[in-house]
């Protein structure tokens, strides 16, 4: 339990970390921090992975891969910091006859927002947790981080935090740059505290929206970067179905049930031209153990809601796992979901999906335009894709990532990635929580006008970082 005294000490230390000026950690120093933590976590894999497995029930191979992804992400940011690719700098020299009037010397860069509160997620105990993408990108930006541990893996969170803290200290990071807190009330106190300047969150729509509203109702509102809910629609074109039916059916089922369906990019909604044929090729296996009882309970509730919606019928249920959880598939038609759109919005976070049959693509496009914001949208079509232009256009207006003949459960950590989308997929559709652009959430632009070289940030000095 994090006490009031603990929290006060943590926030005081975080607020004392310099954000700008000569005493602020330089990009190269921050890169060294990230490399040091990545090395420490890799070295402790034989300890961390079994601990994660015992608390999350995820298979060892999945956890080893996730830890590798986590440390790769840190090293990717470290490389980008050293190369300067995540520290945008714009230099506009003076121009006397500038079109809007004489232009002064103007130079623009970014500075850290300040201490960031990160709410760890349950479904990725490494990649979206204590040293996950929010923490790494905030540290890369130069922001101190306070992480609220997820109750689904408390021992792993504590051990990971201890390794992170020690590695940061050994790398010369200032005291206060990282800390872990536990339990709901301390996290709410931190959220309301004026020393916290931004929030990163991955979790449910209801929980995220409640926290979002607190962040925006403060005397000083702060950015709340929340990843909330998404059903990640898939559209199978008639031409694609005629050419690739078996591949599409097996691919959807594999993606749907990956990790027992506990992925934010789980393709829980699929539009098909022939539901009977699509369903005939499905054979549901017993799902794996779900991450924790709370998620299991939430899944069962969402399945009950889906089953009770007008025009929706449960058509398949697989064998139960040892906890009694079964994979399920529901069926409806385009006309029914158009009349009762809740079926298009109900996220069943677990091993279940809704198959919607459509006939006319123009009518399908109309329905797709009514979807709430999504993380991903997928088209399964022909190799040429000539029939899918309108679908891609509509999906790109509602999603953060559009896929073609691939599946959304797999989010590459790279510069071009966009893991976000219109609400309720996220609370900030202009940003991503995965990839190098994730750092932009925790940076604030500042312009410097007419300053001598010696007073400028290093990246804005005409003669280079050592000028002045």
DAFENNOR-V407920 format. One record per backbone hydrogen bond with DSSP energy under -0.5 kcal/mol. NH is the residue of the N-H (numbers start at 0). CO is the residue of the C=O. Records with the same first field share a line. If there is no record, write none. Layout:
NH=CO + CO
This chain:
1=181
2=0
6=2
7=3
8=4
9=5
10=6
11=7
12=8
13=9
14=10
15=11
16=12 + 13
23=20
24=17
29=25
30=26
31=27
32=28
33=29
34=30
35=31
36=32
37=33
38=34
39=35
40=36
41=37
42=38
43=39
44=41
46=43
47=43
48=44
50=46
51=47
52=48
53=49
54=50
55=51
56=52
62=58
63=59
64=60
65=61
66=62
67=63
68=64
69=65
70=66
71=67
72=68
73=69
74=70
75=71
76=72
77=73
78=74
79=75
80=76
81=77
82=78
83=79
84=79
85=79
86=83
89=107
91=89 + 105
92=90
94=102
97=94
100=97
102=94
103=101
105=91 + 103
106=447
107=89
108=445
110=443
111=18
112=441
115=143
116=197
117=115 + 145
118=199
119=117 + 147
120=127
127=123
128=125
131=128
132=126
135=131
136=132
137=133
138=134
139=135
140=136
141=137 + 138
142=137
144=176
145=115
146=144 + 178
147=117
148=146 + 180
152=149
153=150
156=152
157=153
158=154
159=155
160=156
161=157
162=158
163=159
164=160
165=161
166=162
167=163
168=164
169=165
170=166
171=168
172=167
176=173
178=144
180=146
186=182
187=183
188=184
189=185
190=186
191=187
192=188 + 189
195=192
196=114
197=114
198=222
199=116
200=224
201=118
202=226
207=203
208=204
209=205
210=206
211=207
212=208
213=209
214=210
215=211
216=212 + 213
217=213
220=218
221=214
222=196
224=198 + 222
225=223
226=200
227=225 + 424
228=423
233=268
234=377
235=270
236=234 + 379
240=236
241=237
242=238
243=239
244=240
247=243
248=244
249=245
250=246
251=247
252=248
253=249
254=250
255=251
256=252
257=253
259=256
260=257
261=258
262=260
265=262
267=230 + 265
268=230 + 231
269=353
270=233
271=269 + 355
277=273
278=274
279=275
280=276 + 277
281=278
295=291
296=292
297=293
298=294
299=295
300=296
301=297
302=298
303=299
304=300
305=301
306=302
307=303 + 304
308=305
311=308
312=330
314=312 + 328
315=328
317=326
318=283
320=324
323=320
327=350
328=315
329=352
330=312
331=354
333=356
336=332
337=333
338=334
339=335
342=339
343=340
344=340 + 341
345=341
346=344
347=345
348=346
349=260 + 347
351=349
352=327
353=267
354=329
355=269 + 353
356=331 + 354
357=271
363=359
364=360
365=361
366=362
367=363
368=364
369=366
370=367
372=422
373=397
376=400
377=232
378=402
379=234
380=378
387=384
391=387
392=388
393=389
394=390
395=391
396=392 + 393
397=393 + 394
398=394
399=373 + 374
400=374
402=376
404=378
409=407
411=409
413=411
416=413
419=417
424=421
425=420
426=225
430=427
432=418
437=434
438=435
439=436
440=437
441=438
442=439
443=110
445=108
447=106
449=104 + 447
454=451
455=451 + 452
459=456
460=457
463=460
466=463
